[in-house]
Amino acid sequence: MLSERRVDILRPGNVFRDWLIHVLGDKIENKSCDAAVFLIGPASHTVCRYEFSGERYSVVAKFYAEPTGRRKDYDPVRSMESEFETLKEIERIIDIPKPIAMQKRFNCALVMEYVRGKPLYKYMKTEKDLYDKLTLVAHTLRRLHDHTRSHYRKQDEFGHFHKVLDQLRLNHSAR
């Protein structure tokens, strides 16, 4: 299952940390705060959460030029830009973590807000109020579907889904 572990602390003067502080603007009050780095996985690319000391604010960055799965023959800049534009489009339809910025010079980093919450798999383990939560998810997906209708090819979608699963290299029970 998904895990998160602390791997580093970025201090003022670190180019990536300073860029994050700049793009976050007023969301960060203390511009000289440290940023703790948490590696999130498994994922198809390097994904990190950055927590700013004393700020009670975090962001997540996905690095498209750092694939961790099998697929490595793609254009990371185009993939980053495409996902950023897709997220900007979707955020107008449903409530998702806000895409904030992208920057190709930092290994094609796409940065978005981090939203604290309990992962769905934890609800599935306890099954408390699961029906209501899954109903909300279903309604959200329906709204997304209704606002983004296009030609649907089931075999292509399932093929893509299985490629993503292959990239994650999950064990049989997790898959």
KOLPA-31791 format. One line per 2 residues: their letters; for each residue x, y, z of N, C-alpha, C. Coordinates in steps of 0.05 Angstrom, whole numbers. Layout:
REM KOLPA-31791
A = X/Y/Z/X/Y/Z/X/Y/Z; ... .
This chain:
REM KOLPA-31791
ML = 16/-24/0/0/0/0/17/25/0; 5/47/-3/18/73/-5/33/79/21 .
SE = 57/88/18/73/96/42/86/123/38; 94/135/60/107/161/59/129/160/80 .
RR = 154/167/71/176/168/91/193/193/87; 201/204/109/217/228/109/245/222/98 .
VD = 254/237/78/280/231/65/300/255/66; 290/279/71/309/302/70/296/327/83 .
IL = 312/347/86/303/374/94/316/393/75; 300/410/62/311/431/44/311/457/60 .
RP = 334/470/59/338/495/74/339/519/54; 336/543/64/338/566/47/365/565/31 .
GN = 364/572/6/387/570/-11/386/546/-30; 370/526/-23/365/503/-41/348/514/-64 .
VF = 356/511/-88/343/523/-111/314/513/-114; 309/488/-111/282/478/-113/264/489/-91 .
RD = 274/488/-66/258/498/-44/252/528/-48; 272/543/-56/268/572/-61/247/577/-83 .
WL = 248/560/-104/228/563/-125/200/557/-114; 198/535/-98/172/529/-86/161/552/-69 .
IH = 178/564/-53/170/587/-36/160/609/-54; 174/614/-76/166/635/-95/139/630/-107 .
VL = 135/606/-118/109/600/-131/86/598/-112; 92/592/-86/70/590/-67/62/618/-56 .
GD = 79/638/-60/72/665/-53/61/669/-24; 37/680/-22/25/686/4/18/661/21 .
KI = 18/638/9/11/614/24/33/607/45; 57/618/41/79/613/60/86/640/72 .
EN = 82/642/99/87/667/113/116/671/118; 130/651/129/158/652/136/174/643/112 .
KS = 184/661/96/198/654/71/225/641/76; 235/640/101/260/627/106/257/601/121 .
CD = 233/589/120/228/564/134/241/541/119; 246/519/133/256/495/121/232/480/109 .
AA = 239/461/91/218/444/79/226/415/83; 210/400/98/216/371/101/206/357/76 .
VF = 221/337/67/215/322/42/207/294/50; 183/286/40/173/259/45/169/245/18 .
LI = 182/222/15/179/206/-10/153/190/-8; 136/191/-29/111/177/-29/113/154/-50 .
GP = 104/130/-42/105/108/-61/87/86/-53; 82/66/-70/94/64/-97/80/84/-116 .
AS = 96/92/-136/85/110/-156/100/106/-182; 89/114/-204/101/111/-230/125/129/-235 .
HT = 127/150/-219/149/170/-220/157/177/-191; 179/191/-188/185/201/-161/164/221/-153 .
VC = 152/217/-130/131/235/-120/139/242/-91; 140/268/-85/148/277/-58/128/297/-47 .
RY = 125/296/-21/109/317/-7/129/335/7; 124/361/6/141/381/18/124/396/39 .
EF = 134/393/64/120/405/87/137/428/98; 125/451/99/140/476/106/138/480/136 .
SG = 161/481/149/163/483/179/147/507/189; 129/502/208/114/523/221/92/535/204 .
ER = 88/524/181/68/536/162/42/521/160; 41/496/169/17/480/167/7/479/138 .
YS = 26/476/120/20/476/91/39/456/77; 29/441/59/45/422/44/36/422/15 .
VV = 55/414/-2/50/410/-30/62/383/-38; 52/373/-61/62/348/-72/74/354/-99 .
AK = 97/342/-105/110/346/-132/114/318/-144; 106/316/-169/111/292/-185/132/300/-206 .
FY = 154/283/-208/176/289/-225/175/271/-250; 166/283/-272/161/267/-296/187/257/-309 .
AE = 209/270/-304/235/261/-315/248/240/-297; 234/230/-277/244/209/-259/224/186/-257 .
PT = 221/171/-279/203/148/-278/214/126/-261; 196/113/-246/205/91/-229/194/64/-239 .
GR = 175/66/-258/163/42/-270/178/32/-294; 165/14/-309/177/3/-333/178/22/-356 .
RK = 157/39/-359/156/57/-382/174/81/-378; 193/83/-397/212/105/-396/215/118/-423 .
DY = 200/109/-443/202/120/-470/179/139/-476; 180/162/-463/159/183/-467/173/210/-464 .
DP = 158/230/-472/168/258/-470/159/269/-443; 178/271/-423/169/281/-396/158/309/-396 .
VR = 169/326/-413/158/354/-414/130/354/-424; 124/340/-445/97/338/-456/78/325/-436 .
SM = 87/304/-423/70/291/-403/64/309/-380; 84/324/-370/79/343/-348/59/364/-356 .
ES = 64/376/-379/46/397/-389/18/387/-393; 15/363/-404/-11/351/-409/-26/347/-383 .
EF = -13/335/-364/-26/330/-338/-34/356/-324; -16/376/-325/-22/402/-313/-47/414/-325 .
ET = -49/414/-352/-72/425/-366/-97/409/-360; -95/382/-358/-118/365/-351/-128/372/-323 .
LK = -109/374/-304/-117/381/-277/-130/408/-275; -120/428/-290/-132/455/-291/-161/453/-302 .
EI = -165/437/-322/-192/433/-333/-211/419/-313; -201/398/-301/-218/383/-282/-225/399/-258 .
ER = -206/416/-248/-212/430/-223/-235/449/-226; -243/456/-251/-266/473/-255/-292/457/-253 .
II = -290/430/-254/-313/413/-254/-318/401/-226; -296/390/-214/-298/377/-188/-277/388/-170 .
DI = -280/383/-144/-261/392/-124/-238/373/-123; -214/381/-132/-190/365/-131/-168/382/-119 .
PK = -145/369/-111/-122/385/-102/-114/403/-125; -110/429/-119/-105/449/-139/-77/446/-151 .
PI = -75/445/-178/-49/445/-191/-38/474/-188; -13/476/-179/-1/502/-173/19/511/-194 .
AM = 38/494/-201/59/503/-220/72/478/-232; 87/483/-253/104/463/-266/130/476/-274 .
QK = 151/460/-275/177/471/-282/195/449/-293; 202/451/-319/217/430/-332/246/428/-322 .
RF = 257/451/-312/285/450/-304/289/435/-277; 268/428/-263/270/412/-239/259/384/-245 .
NC = 271/370/-265/263/343/-273/233/342/-279; 224/363/-292/195/364/-301/177/360/-277 .
AL = 179/378/-257/163/377/-233/136/390/-237; 115/375/-229/88/386/-228/80/388/-199 .
VM = 73/411/-190/68/416/-161/38/421/-158; 26/408/-137/-2/413/-131/-5/413/-101 .
EY = -28/424/-92/-34/425/-64/-35/397/-52; -28/395/-27/-31/370/-12/-56/373/5 .
VR = -74/354/4/-98/355/20/-97/332/40; -97/339/65/-96/319/86/-123/304/87 .
GK = -121/279/93/-146/263/94/-139/234/97; -159/218/101/-156/190/105/-159/176/77 .
PL = -139/160/70/-140/147/44/-164/127/42; -174/124/19/-198/106/15/-192/78/24 .
YK = -168/68/20/-163/40/28/-166/37/59; -161/58/74/-165/56/103/-195/54/110 .
YM = -212/68/95/-240/65/99/-249/37/92; -237/26/71/-245/-1/62/-238/-22/84 .
KT = -216/-17/98/-208/-35/119/-228/-35/143; -237/-11/150/-255/-9/173/-284/-12/166 .
EK = -290/-5/141/-318/-6/130/-338/11/145; -328/29/162/-346/47/176/-355/69/156 .
DL = -381/72/153/-392/92/135/-382/89/106; -374/65/98/-363/61/72/-383/67/50 .
YD = -408/58/53/-428/62/33/-432/92/26; -434/109/46/-437/137/42/-413/150/28 .
KL = -389/142/35/-365/153/23/-363/144/-6; -368/118/-11/-367/109/-39/-389/121/-56 .
TL = -412/127/-44/-433/140/-59/-424/168/-67; -410/182/-49/-400/209/-56/-379/207/-78 .
VA = -362/187/-77/-342/183/-98/-356/178/-125; -377/161/-124/-392/154/-149/-405/179/-161 .
HT = -417/195/-144/-430/220/-154/-409/239/-166; -385/240/-153/-364/257/-164/-355/247/-191 .
LR = -351/221/-193/-342/210/-219/-363/214/-240; -389/212/-232/-410/217/-252/-410/245/-262 .
RL = -406/264/-244/-404/293/-252/-380/297/-271; -358/284/-264/-334/287/-281/-340/275/-309 .
HD = -352/252/-309/-359/238/-335/-378/256/-351; -399/266/-339/-419/282/-353/-406/308/-365 .
HT = -385/318/-353/-373/343/-363/-349/338/-381; -341/313/-385/-318/308/-402/-324/285/-421 .
RS = -348/284/-431/-356/262/-449/-339/262/-474; -331/238/-482/-316/235/-507/-320/206/-516 .
HY = -308/199/-539/-310/171/-548/-296/153/-529; -308/132/-521/-297/114/-501/-291/87/-513 .
RK = -267/78/-511/-258/52/-521/-249/35/-497; -266/18/-488/-261/2/-464/-235/-12/-465 .
QD = -228/-26/-487/-203/-41/-488/-179/-23/-485; -180/1/-496/-158/20/-493/-155/29/-464 .
EF = -178/36/-451/-177/45/-423/-166/23/-405; -176/-2/-408/-166/-23/-391/-137/-29/-397 .
GH = -129/-27/-423/-101/-31/-430/-83/-11/-416; -92/15/-416/-77/36/-403/-76/31/-373 .
FH = -98/23/-361/-100/18/-332/-80/-4/-325; -79/-25/-340/-60/-47/-334/-31/-39/-338 .
KV = -25/-21/-357/2/-11/-361/10/4/-336; -8/21/-325/-2/36/-301/4/17/-278 .
LD = -13/-4/-275/-8/-24/-254/19/-38/-258; 26/-44/-282/52/-56/-288/75/-38/-279 .
QL = 72/-12/-284/93/7/-277/97/8/-247; 76/4/-232/78/6/-203/91/-18/-190 .
RL = 93/-40/-205/106/-65/-196/95/-74/-169; 69/-74/-166/56/-82/-142/57/-113/-140 .
NH = 57/-123/-115/55/-152/-112/26/-161/-119; 22/-186/-122/-4/-197/-133/-27/-188/-116 .
SA = -25/-190/-89/-48/-184/-72/-55/-154/-73; -35/-136/-74/-40/-108/-75/-51/-100/-102 .
R = -42/-113/-124/-52/-107/-150/-81/-116/-153 .
